[in-house]
């Protein structure tokens, strides 16, 4: 325990190695990692957390690199959490932090970490918010969370960020699908990247049309055109990030968002742990094997079988 406490203290003091080790422990579901989270949790809540989501190929990593450069020039420390596709063989990240954001790799004011999504449907692993909390506790001013991709199910970045940025690219079928899917309901800022594309203005008009159909609240979702590879439009994006942060702080919705995020995180962790416990306990249970056999033989439907499993575990079923 003394080592765990010293690791937590080094993390709070801004030690990069301690932060990396703590994230690894949490990602591996090691009890020592969760103990560190418990110890440092009272020191969290200071960082500005932005979620960056969008279709593969939209230029999210290039845009984040430009954002990091801008924030560093402003004297702010930054952490980047990139949620990568999972290898089906090792369950590790297929894309690594050494092949992205290389410009900032040696900058001590920048911490970059890749995490595997472990097959999570919504694009984020269950340890993502915990890793972001550790980065926050380590004193990073800005935490940027980059998700795997975008689709109708990939909206859980909203549960991990104070501000959600959706990155689209003109001339992409994925972008058109994003306009139709539920993902268009979650962004606080929309970025049209690669704005030198001839269809960029057409895409901006399409997005404005979609946004005009949505209920109009106090914050009108801005559309920012960027050319991330050349750093163009990034200053405007940063201005909108700062404006949105100020808006939700003034309205009091920042605390509401964080309450929702943490509530959903508690439920997600409880559900994941309950499933693992059930799987471990039922694997060799003869009664469970009998239930499965009845389902396979079409003598029992899956919902009834699930209800019987929950009854045996002392959990009420619907």
N, C-alpha and C positions, 0 to 999 in steps of 0.2 A: 504493500500500500504506500510505503514511503516513496518508492520509485514513481508510482502513479501520481502522487501529489506533486512531486518535483517536476514531472512532465507537464502537469497542468500549470504549475507556476511558470515554467519556462515558456509555455504557450502564451500565457497572459502577458509575459514580458516581451512578446513578439518574436520568439525563437522560431525560425522557419522549419527547422528539423523537427522540433516538438510538434508544430502544427501538422506537418506531413505525417508523423507517426500517429498522432491522435486520430486523424481522418482515416488512416489505414485500419486502426483498431475498431472504429465505428463501422466502417464498411464491411469488416469481417465479422460483425456482430459479437465482438469480444467484450465480455463484461467490464474489462479495464477501460475500454473506450467509453462505455456508457457512464462509468464512474467519473471520467474526466469531464464529460458533458455536464453531469450533475454539479461538479465543482465550479466550472467556469460559467454556467448558465446565468447567474446573477449579474455577470459583467457583459451580457449581450444586449442587443437592441439599439446600438449606436450607428451601425453601418447602414448605408443606403444600398438596398438590394434590388437589382434590376434583372429581370428575366428576359433573355433574348431567344426568341423562337422563330422558326421559319423553315421553309422547305430546304432539303439538301441542295447545295449549289447556289443558294441565295446570297452567299458571301458573308455568313454570320461571323465566322472566325476572322476574316479580314476586317470586318466592321468593328469587332471587339478589339482587335489589335490597334485600330485607329482610335477607339475610345480610350484604351489604356494609355496610349501616347498622350492624348489630350489631358487626361486626369493627372498623369505624372508631371506634365508641364505646369499644371496648376498646384503642384506640391502635395497631391493626395496619394495615399497608399492604396493599392488595388489588389484584390484577389479575384481570380477567374476560376470558375468551376465548370468544366466542360463535360457534359453527360454524353458518353459515347455508346455506340452499338456494342453489344456483348458478343464475345467469341462463344460459339456453341460448344467449344471444346474445353476452354479454360475458365469460362465465365468472367474473363478479364476484358478490359476495354480494347477494342480493335484499333482505335485511333489513340495515339499517345500524346502527352503534352510536349514531347520533344520534337514533334513534327508540326506543331502549330504554335503560333505566337513566338517564334524563335527570336524575333527582334528584342523581346523583353526578358529573355531567359536568364540573363546575368544581372538584371536589375533587382537589387535587394528590396526595392519598394513594390515589387510585383510578385505575387505568389500564384502559380498556375498549377491546377490539378485536374487530371482527367479521372472520371469515375465511370464504371460500367453501369448501364441501366438495368442489368440483370434481367432483361426481358420484361421490364415493367411496361404495362400497356400504354400508360400515358407519357412515356418517354423519360421519366425520371425514376431513379432508384429510391427505395424507401429511406436510404441514409442521406439523401440530398440535403434536406433542411438541417439535419444535424451537422453536416459538413459546413454548411453556410453559417450556422451558429458558431462553430469553432473558429472560422475565419473572422467573424465579427468579434469574438472574444479576443482574438489575437491582435486586435487594434486596426484592422483594415478599414479605411474610410468608405470604400466602394467594393461591393461584391457583385460580380457579374456571373449569372448562371445561364449557360448556353445549353439548350436542349437538343435531343437527337434530330428531330425533324418536326414536321407539322402535319396534322391530319385531324379528322373529326374527333378522335379519341385523345389526341395529344394536347390537352388543355390544362394539365395539372401543374404547369409552370405558374399558373395563377395562384396556386397554393404555396408558392415558395418565394414570391417577390413582392416588393412594395410597388414597383412599376413594371408593367409588361410591355415589351417592345416586339412587334411582329415585323419580320423582315421579308419582303416580297421582291421578286425580280421580274421585270417585264418579259413577255414572250414565253412564259413557262406554264405548262399545263398544271403543274402543282399549285401555282399561284392562283389560277382560275378556280381550282377546287377549293382553295382556302377561302376565296370570296364566297363560295356557296356554303361552306361548312361552318360548324359552331365556333371555329377558331376565331372568326371575325368578331365574335361577341366579347372577346376577352382583352384585346390590346388597349393600352392607354396611349400608345404612340405607334403609328405605322410608318415604316421606312420602305421606300421604293429604292432599292439599291441598283447599281449599274444604270444610273439615270441617263447615261448617254445613249441608251438603247432607243431606237426609233419608236418603239411602242410605249415608252415611259409615260408620256402625257396621256395616252389612251388608258393606261392602267390607273393613273391618278384619277381620271374622270370616273372610271368604273368604281373605284373605291369610294369616292365621294358619293356616288349614287347609292351604294350599299349602306354607307354610314347615315345617309339622310333618312333611311327607312327605320333606323334604330331609335329607341326613346332618347330624347335629348336631356342629358343631366347637366350638372354644373360644369363638368369638364368636357370640352369638345375635342374629340380625338384628332390630333394634328397629323398631317401627312408630310413627312420629311423626305426629300429627294437627296440621295447620296451617291457618290462614287468612292466607295470605301478604299479601293486600291490606290486612289490619288489623294485620299483624305478630304475630299470635297463634301460639304454638307455636314461634316461631323460636328463642327462648332454649333450649328443649328440644332442638331440632335441633342447635344449636351445641354443647350439652353432649355429645350423642351423637357428633358429629364429633370433639370433643376426646378423648372416651373411646375411640373406635375408633383414633385416632392413637396414643394411649398403649398400647392393647392390642397393636397390630402392632409397635410399637417394643419393648415388653417381651418379646414372643414371638420377635422377630428376623425377623418376616415382612415388615417394611417393606423391608429390603434385598433380600429374595427377590422381592417385587413389583417393585421398581425394576429388578432384574436382568432379570426377565421382560419388563418394559416395554421396556427398552433393547434386549434381544435381538430382540424382535418389530419394533422400530423399525428396527434394522439390516437385518433381512430384508426389511421393507416397502420401505425406500429402495433396497436393492439390486435388488429385483424391479421396482420402478417405473423405475429407470434402465436396467436391462437391456431392459425392454420398449420404452422410448423409443429405445434404441440399435438394437434389432432393427427397429423400425418405420422408423427413418430409413435404415438400411442396406438394407432389403428393398424399400422403396417402388419403386425403379427397377430392381430385380434381375430380369432376364428369367427366370432359373430359378424364382424365387419366383412370378412371374406365371404360369408354366407349371404349377406345382404347384396354384395356386388354380384355374386353368382345369380341371385334372383333377378337383379336388374338386367344382366346379360341375357338371361333366359326369357325376358319380357314378362315375368310374373310379378314384378314390382317396378314402379316407375321411379326415376331418380329423385324426384322431390320428396316422395314418401320415405325413400331410403335415407335421404339427408335428414328428414325430421326425426327418424328413429335414432340416427347417430347422435343428434343433438340431445334427444331425450336421455340417452344413456350417459351423455356427458354433463347432464344437469343444466342444459341450456334450453330455454323455451323456444319453440319454433313457431313460425306463422301458420 
